[in-house]
Amino acid sequence: MTSRCLLFSMESKRRADHGATGNDPDDLDTILNDVRSTLKQTKEMILQEASSRGITLEELEEEEILQVDTSDHPLHVSASDLLQAELIRIMQLAGTTSIARTHASHIQRKEHFK
């Protein structure tokens, strides 16, 4: 990024402002507050632009969150298999093979009943 990039400029200013006030710019709470502020600014910009074009945006209703069961998806299955294999390998390296096998079978049963 360069100083001509708006994002670079905004991020540099954000970090400098936090440094000047003694806040850690990498603190999770600070980051979440910055994201909240950025989203609020974005919403205001969208509303202003819509208004300038004669578009009235009404408050949008909360959309129902669609729940999708991904447990049978090939990517989920592969990731789960990889995780189980790695847990077993790590536990074997630590000398806890029987615990690893018990944990892996527990994960398999848990995944099966989702």
OpenMM code with the backbone's topology and positions (N, CA, C; nanometers):
from openmm import Vec3, app, unit

residues = "MET THR SER ARG CYS LEU LEU PHE SER MET GLU SER LYS ARG ARG ALA ASP HIS GLY ALA THR GLY ASN ASP PRO ASP ASP LEU ASP THR ILE LEU ASN ASP VAL ARG SER THR LEU LYS GLN THR LYS GLU MET ILE LEU GLN GLU ALA SER SER ARG GLY ILE THR LEU GLU GLU LEU GLU GLU GLU GLU ILE LEU GLN VAL ASP THR SER ASP HIS PRO LEU HIS VAL SER ALA SER ASP LEU LEU GLN ALA GLU LEU ILE ARG ILE MET GLN LEU ALA GLY THR THR SER ILE ALA ARG THR HIS ALA SER HIS ILE GLN ARG LYS GLU HIS PHE LYS".split()
positions = [
    Vec3(0.0839, -0.1171, 0.0000),
    Vec3(0.0000, 0.0000, 0.0000),
    Vec3(0.0893, 0.1246, 0.0000),
    Vec3(0.0362, 0.2270, -0.0550),
    Vec3(0.1104, 0.3526, -0.0592),
    Vec3(0.0270, 0.4643, 0.0003),
    Vec3(0.0888, 0.5795, 0.0172),
    Vec3(0.0171, 0.6926, 0.0761),
    Vec3(-0.0934, 0.7438, -0.0150),
    Vec3(-0.0931, 0.7046, -0.1420),
    Vec3(-0.2006, 0.7457, -0.2336),
    Vec3(-0.3247, 0.6581, -0.2192),
    Vec3(-0.3128, 0.5502, -0.1482),
    Vec3(-0.4236, 0.4572, -0.1277),
    Vec3(-0.5089, 0.5060, -0.0104),
    Vec3(-0.6394, 0.5188, -0.0321),
    Vec3(-0.7283, 0.5664, 0.0730),
    Vec3(-0.7233, 0.4756, 0.1949),
    Vec3(-0.7235, 0.3463, 0.1740),
    Vec3(-0.7196, 0.2527, 0.2863),
    Vec3(-0.5910, 0.2690, 0.3668),
    Vec3(-0.4784, 0.2830, 0.2961),
    Vec3(-0.3498, 0.3034, 0.3629),
    Vec3(-0.3543, 0.4314, 0.4463),
    Vec3(-0.4082, 0.5361, 0.3881),
    Vec3(-0.4174, 0.6646, 0.4568),
    Vec3(-0.5044, 0.6538, 0.5822),
    Vec3(-0.6200, 0.5905, 0.5689),
    Vec3(-0.7105, 0.5746, 0.6824),
    Vec3(-0.6470, 0.4891, 0.7925),
    Vec3(-0.5812, 0.3812, 0.7542),
    Vec3(-0.5185, 0.2917, 0.8514),
    Vec3(-0.4023, 0.3619, 0.9217),
    Vec3(-0.3233, 0.4383, 0.8477),
    Vec3(-0.2119, 0.5122, 0.9079),
    Vec3(-0.2639, 0.6139, 1.0090),
    Vec3(-0.3701, 0.6847, 0.9724),
    Vec3(-0.4293, 0.7836, 1.0627),
    Vec3(-0.4860, 0.7151, 1.1863),
    Vec3(-0.5524, 0.6030, 1.1672),
    Vec3(-0.6105, 0.5276, 1.2790),
    Vec3(-0.5025, 0.4877, 1.3786),
    Vec3(-0.3930, 0.4320, 1.3263),
    Vec3(-0.2849, 0.3868, 1.4135),
    Vec3(-0.2202, 0.5051, 1.4855),
    Vec3(-0.2010, 0.6158, 1.4141),
    Vec3(-0.1409, 0.7343, 1.4753),
    Vec3(-0.2321, 0.7916, 1.5842),
    Vec3(-0.3615, 0.7974, 1.5564),
    Vec3(-0.4573, 0.8488, 1.6550),
    Vec3(-0.4559, 0.7637, 1.7816),
    Vec3(-0.4548, 0.6326, 1.7643),
    Vec3(-0.4518, 0.5444, 1.8815),
    Vec3(-0.3202, 0.5588, 1.9569),
    Vec3(-0.2118, 0.5729, 1.8838),
    Vec3(-0.0812, 0.5915, 1.9482),
    Vec3(-0.0768, 0.7200, 2.0286),
    Vec3(-0.1372, 0.8258, 1.9752),
    Vec3(-0.1376, 0.9558, 2.0432),
    Vec3(-0.2200, 0.9522, 2.1709),
    Vec3(-0.3227, 0.8677, 2.1750),
    Vec3(-0.4077, 0.8595, 2.2945),
    Vec3(-0.3620, 0.7491, 2.3897),
    Vec3(-0.2575, 0.6772, 2.3521),
    Vec3(-0.2048, 0.5716, 2.4381),
    Vec3(-0.2773, 0.4393, 2.4249),
    Vec3(-0.3649, 0.4274, 2.3254),
    Vec3(-0.4352, 0.3008, 2.3027),
    Vec3(-0.3529, 0.2110, 2.2112),
    Vec3(-0.3607, 0.0815, 2.2358),
    Vec3(-0.2933, -0.0155, 2.1494),
    Vec3(-0.3802, -0.0365, 2.0250),
    Vec3(-0.3311, 0.0025, 1.9057),
    Vec3(-0.4128, -0.0118, 1.7855),
    Vec3(-0.4399, -0.1564, 1.7470),
    Vec3(-0.3657, -0.2504, 1.8067),
    Vec3(-0.3846, -0.3923, 1.7753),
    Vec3(-0.4673, -0.4657, 1.8808),
    Vec3(-0.5160, -0.3933, 1.9813),
    Vec3(-0.6024, -0.4521, 2.0838),
    Vec3(-0.7356, -0.4896, 2.0202),
    Vec3(-0.7886, -0.6056, 2.0545),
    Vec3(-0.9125, -0.6553, 1.9929),
    Vec3(-1.0291, -0.5586, 2.0133),
    Vec3(-1.0445, -0.5041, 2.1335),
    Vec3(-1.1541, -0.4100, 2.1586),
    Vec3(-1.1389, -0.2840, 2.0734),
    Vec3(-1.0165, -0.2370, 2.0600),
    Vec3(-0.9894, -0.1189, 1.9775),
    Vec3(-1.0237, -0.1476, 1.8322),
    Vec3(-0.9839, -0.2636, 1.7848),
    Vec3(-1.0115, -0.3018, 1.6458),
    Vec3(-1.1617, -0.3118, 1.6227),
    Vec3(-1.2333, -0.3768, 1.7155),
    Vec3(-1.3788, -0.3916, 1.7003),
    Vec3(-1.4484, -0.2557, 1.7004),
    Vec3(-1.4032, -0.1644, 1.7855),
    Vec3(-1.4604, -0.0294, 1.7850),
    Vec3(-1.4327, 0.0419, 1.6539),
    Vec3(-1.3129, 0.0220, 1.5993),
    Vec3(-1.2789, 0.0836, 1.4705),
    Vec3(-1.3644, 0.0264, 1.3581),
    Vec3(-1.3857, -0.1042, 1.3601),
    Vec3(-1.4701, -0.1674, 1.2577),
    Vec3(-1.6128, -0.1152, 1.2695),
    Vec3(-1.6624, -0.1064, 1.3928),
    Vec3(-1.7972, -0.0530, 1.4170),
    Vec3(-1.8093, 0.0884, 1.3592),
    Vec3(-1.7101, 0.1701, 1.3861),
    Vec3(-1.7098, 0.3081, 1.3372),
    Vec3(-1.7054, 0.3122, 1.1844),
    Vec3(-1.6218, 0.2285, 1.1255),
    Vec3(-1.6105, 0.2236, 0.9795),
    Vec3(-1.7420, 0.1804, 0.9155),
    Vec3(-1.8070, 0.0804, 0.9743),
    Vec3(-1.9356, 0.0352, 0.9198),
    Vec3(-2.0428, 0.1428, 0.9325),
    Vec3(-2.0397, 0.2169, 1.0429),
    Vec3(-2.1350, 0.3269, 1.0601),
    Vec3(-2.1122, 0.4339, 0.9532),
    Vec3(-1.9857, 0.4678, 0.9283),
    Vec3(-1.9530, 0.5656, 0.8236),
    Vec3(-1.9973, 0.5152, 0.6863),
    Vec3(-1.9770, 0.3871, 0.6618),
    Vec3(-2.0165, 0.3278, 0.5340),
    Vec3(-2.1672, 0.3367, 0.5156),
    Vec3(-2.2420, 0.3051, 0.6201),
    Vec3(-2.3884, 0.3129, 0.6135),
    Vec3(-2.4320, 0.4559, 0.5837),
    Vec3(-2.3702, 0.5533, 0.6514),
    Vec3(-2.4046, 0.6940, 0.6286),
    Vec3(-2.3749, 0.7353, 0.4840),
    Vec3(-2.2629, 0.6898, 0.4311),
    Vec3(-2.2272, 0.7228, 0.2924),
    Vec3(-2.3281, 0.6622, 0.1947),
    Vec3(-2.3700, 0.5404, 0.2201),
    Vec3(-2.4681, 0.4742, 0.1327),
    Vec3(-2.6014, 0.5482, 0.1379),
    Vec3(-2.6436, 0.5854, 0.2596),
    Vec3(-2.7696, 0.6583, 0.2743),
    Vec3(-2.7639, 0.7948, 0.2049),
    Vec3(-2.6521, 0.8642, 0.2164),
    Vec3(-2.6360, 0.9933, 0.1496),
    Vec3(-2.6408, 0.9777, -0.0019),
    Vec3(-2.5712, 0.8789, -0.0530),
    Vec3(-2.5689, 0.8561, -0.1976),
    Vec3(-2.7075, 0.8184, -0.2481),
    Vec3(-2.7752, 0.7320, -0.1755),
    Vec3(-2.9103, 0.6922, -0.2158),
    Vec3(-3.0020, 0.8140, -0.2156),
    Vec3(-2.9932, 0.8959, -0.1119),
    Vec3(-3.0766, 1.0156, -0.1017),
    Vec3(-3.0489, 1.1121, -0.2167),
    Vec3(-2.9227, 1.1288, -0.2524),
    Vec3(-2.8882, 1.2208, -0.3618),
    Vec3(-2.9415, 1.1714, -0.4964),
    Vec3(-2.9699, 1.0424, -0.5045),
    Vec3(-3.0250, 0.9843, -0.6270),
    Vec3(-3.1765, 0.9681, -0.6191),
    Vec3(-3.2358, 1.0196, -0.5109),
    Vec3(-3.3804, 1.0117, -0.4956),
    Vec3(-3.4309, 0.8766, -0.4502),
    Vec3(-3.3437, 0.7985, -0.3941),
    Vec3(-3.3810, 0.6650, -0.3474),
    Vec3(-3.4006, 0.6711, -0.1962),
    Vec3(-3.5149, 0.6221, -0.1501),
    Vec3(-3.5423, 0.6186, -0.0063),
    Vec3(-3.5219, 0.4763, 0.0426),
    Vec3(-3.4301, 0.4645, 0.1325),
    Vec3(-3.4054, 0.3327, 0.1905),
    Vec3(-3.4754, 0.3258, 0.3248),
    Vec3(-3.5640, 0.2305, 0.3378),
    Vec3(-3.6333, 0.2098, 0.4643),
    Vec3(-3.5506, 0.1145, 0.5485),
    Vec3(-3.5771, 0.1163, 0.6756),
    Vec3(-3.5079, 0.0227, 0.7628),
    Vec3(-3.5362, -0.1190, 0.7142),
    Vec3(-3.4318, -0.1919, 0.6942),
    Vec3(-3.4476, -0.3292, 0.6473),
    Vec3(-3.4785, -0.4198, 0.7659),
    Vec3(-3.5697, -0.5108, 0.7442),
    Vec3(-3.6026, -0.6071, 0.8481),
    Vec3(-3.4891, -0.7079, 0.8587),
    Vec3(-3.4747, -0.7607, 0.9791),
    Vec3(-3.3757, -0.8654, 0.9977),
    Vec3(-3.4150, -0.9849, 0.9123),
    Vec3(-3.3203, -1.0327, 0.8366),
    Vec3(-3.3480, -1.1510, 0.7559),
    Vec3(-3.3329, -1.2755, 0.8425),
    Vec3(-3.4131, -1.3737, 0.8111),
    Vec3(-3.4011, -1.4997, 0.8830),
    Vec3(-3.2696, -1.5643, 0.8430),
    Vec3(-3.1969, -1.6097, 0.9427),
    Vec3(-3.0689, -1.6738, 0.9165),
    Vec3(-3.0961, -1.8170, 0.8720),
    Vec3(-3.0470, -1.8493, 0.7549),
    Vec3(-3.0664, -1.9823, 0.6995),
    Vec3(-2.9632, -2.0770, 0.7593),
    Vec3(-3.0100, -2.1824, 0.8200),
    Vec3(-2.9212, -2.2838, 0.8762),
    Vec3(-2.9012, -2.3937, 0.7727),
    Vec3(-2.7774, -2.4214, 0.7417),
    Vec3(-2.7459, -2.5224, 0.6417),
    Vec3(-2.6578, -2.6290, 0.7064),
    Vec3(-2.6968, -2.7531, 0.6901),
    Vec3(-2.6176, -2.8636, 0.7423),
    Vec3(-2.5078, -2.8961, 0.6412),
    Vec3(-2.3846, -2.8691, 0.6788),
    Vec3(-2.2719, -2.8932, 0.5883),
    Vec3(-2.1946, -3.0196, 0.6238),
    Vec3(-2.2440, -3.0954, 0.7211),
    Vec3(-2.1675, -3.2105, 0.7693),
    Vec3(-2.1414, -3.3164, 0.6626),
    Vec3(-2.2251, -3.3233, 0.5595),
    Vec3(-2.2028, -3.4219, 0.4528),
    Vec3(-2.1278, -3.3642, 0.3333),
    Vec3(-2.0983, -3.2344, 0.3385),
    Vec3(-2.0270, -3.1719, 0.2265),
    Vec3(-1.8852, -3.2285, 0.2202),
    Vec3(-1.8344, -3.2595, 0.1001),
    Vec3(-1.7012, -3.3195, 0.0872),
    Vec3(-1.5898, -3.2383, 0.1534),
    Vec3(-1.5982, -3.1072, 0.1488),
    Vec3(-1.4958, -3.0248, 0.2113),
    Vec3(-1.4996, -3.0393, 0.3634),
    Vec3(-1.6201, -3.0439, 0.4195),
    Vec3(-1.6347, -3.0624, 0.5642),
    Vec3(-1.5813, -3.1992, 0.6057),
    Vec3(-1.6168, -3.3000, 0.5287),
    Vec3(-1.5719, -3.4361, 0.5594),
    Vec3(-1.4197, -3.4448, 0.5523),
    Vec3(-1.3606, -3.3873, 0.4476),
    Vec3(-1.2145, -3.3897, 0.4328),
    Vec3(-1.1460, -3.3159, 0.5469),
    Vec3(-1.1996, -3.1992, 0.5823),
    Vec3(-1.1402, -3.1216, 0.6910),
    Vec3(-1.1511, -3.1971, 0.8232),
    Vec3(-1.2649, -3.2601, 0.8468),
    Vec3(-1.2846, -3.3371, 0.9689),
    Vec3(-1.1884, -3.4556, 0.9750),
    Vec3(-1.1736, -3.5253, 0.8625),
    Vec3(-1.0806, -3.6383, 0.8564),
    Vec3(-0.9374, -3.5930, 0.8813),
    Vec3(-0.8998, -3.4798, 0.8221),
    Vec3(-0.7653, -3.4264, 0.8395),
    Vec3(-0.7423, -3.3881, 0.9858),
    Vec3(-0.8409, -3.3241, 1.0468),
    Vec3(-0.8293, -3.2854, 1.1873),
    Vec3(-0.8114, -3.4085, 1.2753),
    Vec3(-0.8912, -3.5112, 1.2524),
    Vec3(-0.8802, -3.6333, 1.3321),
    Vec3(-0.7420, -3.6957, 1.3166),
    Vec3(-0.6931, -3.7034, 1.1936),
    Vec3(-0.5616, -3.7628, 1.1683),
    Vec3(-0.4516, -3.6829, 1.2385),
    Vec3(-0.4614, -3.5515, 1.2344),
    Vec3(-0.3600, -3.4676, 1.2980),
    Vec3(-0.3667, -3.4782, 1.4500),
    Vec3(-0.4873, -3.4855, 1.5056),
    Vec3(-0.4995, -3.5027, 1.6503),
    Vec3(-0.4362, -3.6345, 1.6938),
    Vec3(-0.4625, -3.7390, 1.6194),
    Vec3(-0.4029, -3.8691, 1.6520),
    Vec3(-0.2512, -3.8614, 1.6421),
    Vec3(-0.2005, -3.7985, 1.5352),
    Vec3(-0.0553, -3.7876, 1.5163),
    Vec3(0.0082, -3.7094, 1.6306),
    Vec3(-0.0522, -3.5978, 1.6687),
    Vec3(0.0032, -3.5148, 1.7758),
    Vec3(0.0001, -3.5898, 1.9081),
    Vec3(-0.1092, -3.6582, 1.9346),
    Vec3(-0.1193, -3.7320, 2.0601),
    Vec3(-0.0250, -3.8513, 2.0624),
    Vec3(-0.0010, -3.9123, 1.9465),
    Vec3(0.0954, -4.0213, 1.9395),
    Vec3(0.2356, -3.9681, 1.9697),
    Vec3(0.2673, -3.8523, 1.9158),
    Vec3(0.3975, -3.7922, 1.9431),
    Vec3(0.4124, -3.7608, 2.0926),
    Vec3(0.3001, -3.7271, 2.1554),
    Vec3(0.3027, -3.6958, 2.2986),
    Vec3(0.2921, -3.8214, 2.3844),
    Vec3(0.2746, -3.9380, 2.3208),
    Vec3(0.2677, -4.0636, 2.3954),
    Vec3(0.1318, -4.0923, 2.4552),
    Vec3(0.0283, -4.0346, 2.3988),
    Vec3(-0.1066, -4.0559, 2.4509),
    Vec3(-0.1945, -4.1189, 2.3439),
    Vec3(-0.1477, -4.2295, 2.2859),
    Vec3(-0.2157, -4.2938, 2.1742),
    Vec3(-0.3577, -4.3367, 2.2087),
    Vec3(-0.3780, -4.3979, 2.3253),
    Vec3(-0.5125, -4.4465, 2.3583),
    Vec3(-0.6099, -4.3296, 2.3728),
    Vec3(-0.5646, -4.2192, 2.4296),
    Vec3(-0.6502, -4.1005, 2.4413),
    Vec3(-0.6828, -4.0473, 2.3019),
    Vec3(-0.5852, -4.0502, 2.2137),
    Vec3(-0.6062, -4.0006, 2.0773),
    Vec3(-0.7131, -4.0821, 2.0066),
    Vec3(-0.7069, -4.2123, 2.0177),
    Vec3(-0.8054, -4.2967, 1.9507),
    Vec3(-0.9453, -4.2757, 2.0101),
    Vec3(-0.9537, -4.2629, 2.1428),
    Vec3(-1.0822, -4.2383, 2.2082),
    Vec3(-1.1395, -4.1054, 2.1614),
    Vec3(-1.0551, -4.0029, 2.1565),
    Vec3(-1.0993, -3.8703, 2.1127),
    Vec3(-1.1465, -3.8745, 1.9672),
    Vec3(-1.0725, -3.9431, 1.8818),
    Vec3(-1.1096, -3.9521, 1.7404),
    Vec3(-1.2428, -4.0240, 1.7231),
    Vec3(-1.2649, -4.1315, 1.7982),
    Vec3(-1.3923, -4.2029, 1.7843),
    Vec3(-1.5067, -4.1177, 1.8393),
    Vec3(-1.4811, -4.0388, 1.9426),
    Vec3(-1.5830, -3.9476, 1.9958),
    Vec3(-1.6211, -3.8441, 1.8898),
    Vec3(-1.5201, -3.7900, 1.8203),
    Vec3(-1.5465, -3.6916, 1.7141),
    Vec3(-1.6289, -3.7557, 1.6036),
    Vec3(-1.5960, -3.8791, 1.5667),
    Vec3(-1.6702, -3.9472, 1.4605),
    Vec3(-1.8159, -3.9664, 1.5011),
    Vec3(-1.8424, -4.0087, 1.6253),
    Vec3(-1.9798, -4.0270, 1.6704),
    Vec3(-2.0530, -3.8943, 1.6732),
    Vec3(-1.9875, -3.7892, 1.7196),
    Vec3(-2.0480, -3.6573, 1.7276),
    Vec3(-2.0855, -3.6062, 1.5873),
    Vec3(-1.9951, -3.6233, 1.4912),
    Vec3(-2.0201, -3.5818, 1.3539),
    Vec3(-2.1340, -3.6632, 1.2941),
    Vec3(-2.1404, -3.7917, 1.3285),
    Vec3(-2.2420, -3.8800, 1.2719),
    Vec3(-2.3820, -3.8383, 1.3129),
    Vec3(-2.3960, -3.7883, 1.4359),
    Vec3(-2.5292, -3.7553, 1.4876),
    Vec3(-2.5688, -3.6095, 1.4680),
    Vec3(-2.4924, -3.5312, 1.3943),
    Vec3(-2.5301, -3.3918, 1.3675),
    Vec3(-2.6481, -3.3863, 1.2757),
] * unit.nanometer
topology = app.Topology()
chain = topology.addChain("A")
for resn in residues:
    res = topology.addResidue(resn, chain)
    for name in ("N", "CA", "C"):
        topology.addAtom(name, app.Element.getBySymbol(name[0]), res)
